[in-house]
C-alpha cells in the first residue's frame, strides 16, 4: 500500500512562506503524475498544483505565481514551496498521485494556518 507522509505545515503571518514535503513510499514518484491538494474547513478538497511525469506543471489560479511544486526523485519526495501566503490559503494540505483524481488513499496531511 502506498504511504504518503506530509510535513512542513505551521502557523505563519500573511505574506510568510512555508515549504511542504511529502515522502512517498512503495512507488516511485518518477512514474506517476503527482499533485498537492488542500481542504479548508467546510470546503471540498481542491487540487492546487500538479506535476506530470515529464515535468509539465499546472497551478490553480488561486496559487499561481505564489506556489512552486517540485520533486526530488532520489529522495522520492514531493515539495510545495508556498510564498506570499494569504489567510485564504489556510487548509490541510495533502499530496497524492494523479492528474485530477487521487490515485491512492490520503495521508494525514499537514495543517497550514495563515493569520491576518
Buried (B, 14 or more C-beta within 10 A) or exposed (E): EBEBBBBBBEEBEEEBEBBBBBBBEEBEBEEBBBBBBBBBEEEEBBBBBBBEEEEEEBBBEEBEEBBBBBBEEEEBBBBBBBBEBBEEBBBBBBBBBBBEEBBBEBBEBBEBBBEE
